[in-house]
Every structure is written in structure tokens, then in C-alpha cells.
Amino acid sequence: MSNYTEIKKINQRVETREKKAQKDQKSPLLFASIFATVIAPILEAITIGYLGTTSSPVDFSSISDLSQLNTALELQKNWELVFDRNSSFAFIVLAITVLLHIIAAVLAITKSQRHSHYFDYKELSDTYNLVVTSYGHTQDRLSSIVASSLAISLSVNGVEDVIALFKNNHNEGGEFKRVKFSEAFGPILWPFVQYREKIFGYNGDSLYNFAIYIYEEEQDVLRLAYRECDNRINTQNRDWQPGKGHVGITFMQKGLRICNDVAASTELSPSEKSSEYYKSFVSVPILAPEDDESSNVKPIGVLVVTSSHIGQFEKEIIKIPLETLAKLFGIVVHEVELFYNMSTEGGRDENSEE
């Protein structure tokens, strides 16, 4: 069991105790408050009022003979007996009421403190939840960084292999033999396709698509040179004019672009928004080794990664890996151009595309 799974289980237990604490503090606190503030004071007032009534009901001032005196004394005696008996009961009631009043007051205070501590606990729980979420996100980022580092290392090896292939690809007569884009770009792109789940967060339901467009200056068009995608995608392999669509816009602006909801974009055409295969994308310009985003030199092409899921890409995670990959493609195309220019008088050969 992973640490993250264990922390999630702990978090569930914390939430259960939190709900129970919230439920348990309501009813006792309400009863204790009502009794301490309403019921107990009323009972105490009634009891004390009764005990304060000490005047005798017999009026001795109106007695005129001995027989009336005897009768009055008998009534006084009976009243004192009843009063003594009721007074004892009243004292017991008063004592119990005062005791319950004290208990209710203490209970109300402690429950109130518990209620206050509950919110302290709630804040602590929320902070804990944030830590758990951050831990999971950090774990995902760390996994992505490790996978990206491995993919970049393998892609660099691929660049070296491709350049070596071009250098050694001469026949006995000295004629330079063309190599297809799949042979040049495939080994470099493969590690990122292989580790796409770790780097970009793809899952079984998200359809991936990696495409490389190379700019053809004579026709002023960005043409698809190489693609690796999910076999469930029905590809069209269309060309893009500079400034048109996310490929053309990225080419013109020479900067990384991310769109995590194609349908909400104000820059894309209706045809781009309607595709079920492309819900989010990231586009990166492919620049020559000596070029940068601030120059007026046109990019070599554009690297595009798309997904059928909304919100697939997080800039902080994918920016460096994809920009590095685009630089590797720029190095390869630049080196290939140098070899071609040394071996032939032409530039890029249109027949080199797949």
C-alpha cells in the first residue's frame, strides 16, 4: 500500500470523526443552555418565593374569648406542621434545582468550548486536507519530472543516432541518400509517446496525438512531417497557413500556447472546435539552434500535442519538457539541412516527407 493511499484512508477517518463531533455537540448544548437560562431560574424563583412566605393565616387580634383562642391555636399548629413539611420539600427542590443549574451551566460552558474547539479542529482538518492534496499533486509532479528527464535523455540519444545516420548515409559513389522524416523524428519523439501517461497524465480514455509540422517557405505552408497518435483517431493531415489555427498562430507568435478547452477558444475556427478528438492542445514552435523567440526569423516548424480530454495539460509541468523536445527537433532539422546543403544544391526536398 502506498503512502498516498494510506493518507487518503486517514483523511476519511478524520472526516468521519469530524461529522460525529459536529452532530454530538448540538443537542446537549441546546438543552443545557435552555435549562441554565430559563427553566432553572424560574424554579428557583418559585421555590424561594414560597419559602419567603412566613406570615401565619391566623389573625389573633380578632379573638374575643377562650374558645376562639383554642381554635386559633389549633389552626396555627396545623399550619406550622404543613409549612414545615412543605418547606422541607421546597428546600429539597431548591437544592436540586441549584445543583442542576450549576451542572447545566458547566455543561453549557464545556460544550461551548468544545464547539469552539470543533472549529479549531475543522480548520486543522482543512489544512490537513490541503496538505494531502498538495502531497498528491507534488507526487504527480515528481513522477512527471522523473519521466520527463528519462524521456529527454532518451530523445538526446535519439538525436545523436539520427545525426550519425545522416553522416554515414552515403553510398560508394558519394551521393547523399535521403532519409524519411519517420526515421529522423521517430526515435526522438518515441520516448515522450512511451511515457505520455507519466509526463502528461494521459489515461486509457484520453486519445493522444503528437504531430510535427515543418514550414515550407516556397508554398508558405506548415505541412505535417510526422505524427504519432492513438489509433482510434481519424486523422486528416491537413496543412496550415501561418497565422491560421493554433498551429499557424504558434508559428507566427513563436511562443508556447496552451488551450485546455478548445470549445471556449476565441481564436480557433469552428472546424477545429467541433472535433471530438482534440479537446485540448499545446503547441510549441520549433526554432533553429541559434534562434530565439525575440528574433524575426521564422521558426522551422511547430510541435503539437493534443488530447481528447478537456484540461489535459498543466503549463508548469509540460512547458520545459516540450520546449526541450522542440529544441531537439530544431537541432536535427538544422543539422540535416547542413548535410543536405553540403551534399546537394537544393534545400529541403519535398519528397522527403511521408
N, C-alpha and C positions, 0 to 999 in steps of 0.2 A: 504493500500500500504506500503510495507516495505521500510526501509531507503535505502537499496541497489538498489531497483527498481527506487526510486526517484533519486538517484545519477546517475544511468545509463541514465535517461532522461535528467538530467542536462548536462551530458557529451555529449549527442547527440546535444544539443543546442549549446554547446561550439564548437563542431566540425563544425556545420553549420556556425556560426559566423566567425570561422577561415578561412573557404573556401571563404566566401564572402569578408573578409578583404584582402585575397591574390589576389582575382580577381579584386577588386576595385582599388588597388594601382598601377596596371600595366600600363594601357593606359594613364591616366593623367600624370603620372610621365614621360613617354616616350615623350609625346608631349611637356610638359613644358621644358624638357631638350633640345630637338631639337630646340625649339624656342629661348630659352635663349642663346644657344651656337652657333647657326648657322644663323637662319633667322633674328633675331633682330640685330645682329652686321652688317650684310650685308645691311639692310635697313638704319641703322643709318649712315653707311659709305657713301652710295649713297646720302642721304639727305644732310649730312654735306659737301660732295664734291660739290654738286650743289650750296649750299649756299656760298661756298668759291669762286665760280667763279664770280667775281665782275668787271672784265675788260669789257669795252664797245666795241662793234663790229665796232664803227665808228672811222675812222682814220682822225683826224683833221689836221694832218701835211701835208696831200696831197691836202688841199683845196687852190685854187688859186684865186677864185673870190667870189663875194657876193652871187650869185645864188647857188653855191655849198655849201656855209656855211649854207644858209637857209635849203637846203635839208638835210645836215648833222645834223643840229639841230632838224629837224623833226624826222629823224631816231633815234636820241639819245633819244628824248622824248618818242617815241613809245616803244623803247627797255626798258626804265626805267619803263614804265607802265606795260609791260609784266613781267619784272623781279620782280617788286613789287608784282604783283598778284601771280606769281609762288612762290615767296619767302614766302608769307603768307601761301600758301598751303603746301610748304615744311616744314615750321615751325610746322604746324598742324600735318603733317605726322611724323615729328621728335618727337614731344611731345607725340603723341600716341604710337609711337614705343618704346620710352624710358619708358613710363608708362607700356606698355605690357611687356617690358623686365624686369622691376622691379617685376611685378606680377608673370611672369614666373619663375624668379629666386627664389622668395619667395615660390612659389608653389613647385618648384623642391626641395628646402631645406626641406619644411614641409613634402612633400611626402617621401623624403629620410629618414627623421626622423621617419615617420610613418612606412616606410619599415623596418627600424631598430627596431622600437618598435614591429613590427609584429613578428620578430624572437624572441624577448624577450617574447612576448605573446605566441609564439609557444612553447618555452622552458617551460614556465609556464603551458601551456596546457598539454605538455607531462608529466611533473611532476604530474599534477593533474590526468592524466590517470593512471600513475603508482600507485598513492595513491588509486584510485578507485579499480584497480586490486588487490592491496595488501589488501585493505579492504575486498573485496570479498573472497580472499584466506584466510585471517585471520578469517573471519566469518565461512568459511567452516571448518577450523581447530578447531575453538572453538566449533562448532557443533559436530565435530568428538570427541573432548576431552570429552565433556559432555556425549555423547552417550557411549564412551569407559568407562568412570567412572561408569556409570549406569550398563553397561554390566558386568564389573569386580565385582561390588558389588553383582549383582545377581548370578554371577558364584561362588563367595566365599560362598554365601548361599547354592548354589548347592553342593559345596564340603562338607560342613557341613552336609547336608542332606544325601549325599551318604555315608559318613563315619559312620553316625548314622545308616544308613540302614545296613551296614555290621556288625556293632557291635551288632545290635539287631536281626540279621538274623540267629538265632539258633532255632532248633526245641527242643521239650521237651527232646529228648534223647541226646542233646548236640552236634549233628552233625552239622557241618558248611555247610550252604546252599549256593551254588554258585549263583552269580548274573551276568547277562549278561553285556557285555560292553555297550549296549544301555542304560541300567539302570544306569550305572556308569558314562558314558561320556555325555549322552544326556542332563541331567539337567545343566551340566557345560557349554556345548557348545551352548545350545539353546539361551542365551541372545545375543551372538555375531552373530548368524544367524538371530535373530529377528531384530537387529539393524545394519545389514550389510550395508544398504544404507547410514546411517549417518557416520558409522565408516570408511568404505572402499570406499564409493562413488559408489556402485553398482546402476544400474538403471534397467528398465524393459527389456532392450535388452542384458544386460551382465549376462551370466549364471554363477552363483556362485557355489563353491564346497569347502566344508570343510571336510578334511579327517585326521584320526589319525592312524598312523602306529605304532605297537608295535614290538619291536625286540625279536625274539625267538632265544636264544643262541644255542640251540641244533641243529637247522637246519640252523643257521646263515642267517636268512632272516628277512626282515621287512614285516610284514603281516598286511593287513588292519584290524583294530579293529572296527572302527566306521566311518560312513560317513553321512553328511547332504549335499544335493546338489539340484540344480534345477532339476525338474522332466523331463526337456527336454534333459538332458544329458544321453547318453547311456554309463553307467559305465561298466568297465571291472574288477575292483577289483583285479588287479594284485599284485603280491609280488615283492619286490625289494631286490636285493643283496646290502650289504654295499659297497658304492663306485660307484654304478651304478644308473644313472638317478639323478634327482635333490633330490629325497628322500634319496637315498643312499649316495650321496655326502654330503648332510647336516648332515647325521648321522655320517659320518667319520670326518668331519671338525668341528662338534659341534658348529656351528655358524649360525646365521640367514642369509638366502640367498634370494635375490630378483631378479627376472628376469621379466622385463616388455615387452619383445619381445622374445618369445620362438624361433621363426624362426631365429633370429640373434644370438642365443647362440651357442658357440663352444663346450660346454660340454655335450649337450643333444644328444640323439640318434635320427635318422630320424623319428622313430615311434612317439617319443614324440613331435617332431616339426610339424608333419602332422595333429595333432588332431585339429578339429575345435572348440572343447570345451575348450581347455587350451591354451590361448594365452599369459598369464602372470601368474606368481605364486610367492608365498612367502612360504618358508619352515623354520620351527623353531625346533631345537632339544628339545626333552622332557627329562629333566635331573632330577635325584633324588634330594631331598631337600638339601642334603649335598654336592652335586656335583657342579662343575663349568666347564667352557669351557677349562680351563687350565689343567685339570686332564687327566689321561689316562683311566679313567673309561668310559665304553661305555654308551651312552645315553639309556634311557628307550625306546625311540621311536622318532617319528617325527610328528609334526603338520604341515599340508599343507593346504594352502588356494589358490585357483586358480580362474581365470576369463576368459571368452571368449573374453574379450577386451584387446587390447594392451595398456600398460601404466596405468593399473588399480591401482597400489599400489605406495604410496609415503612413503619412509622409515621413514621420520621424523614423520609421522602421525601414522603409524601402528606398529612401532617397539616395543614400550613399551606395548601397549595392547596385542599383540600376544605373546610376551615374558612372560607377566604375565599369560596369559591363559595357555601357555605351562607349567609354573611352577605349576599351579593349577592341571593340569593333572599329573604332576610328583608327587605331594603330594598324590593324590588319588591312583595312581598305587603303590606308596611306602607303603601307609597305608594298602591297600588291600593285598599286599604281606606279610606284617607283620601279618595280621589277618589270612591269609591262612597258613602261616608257623606255627602259633600257633595252628591252628585247624587241619591241616593235615601235613603230612611229605613231600608232594610234593611242588613244586614251582607253577608256572603258569600252569593252566590247559588248554590244547589246546581246550577242549570242551566248554570253557567259551566264545569263540568267536561267533559272529553271522555270 
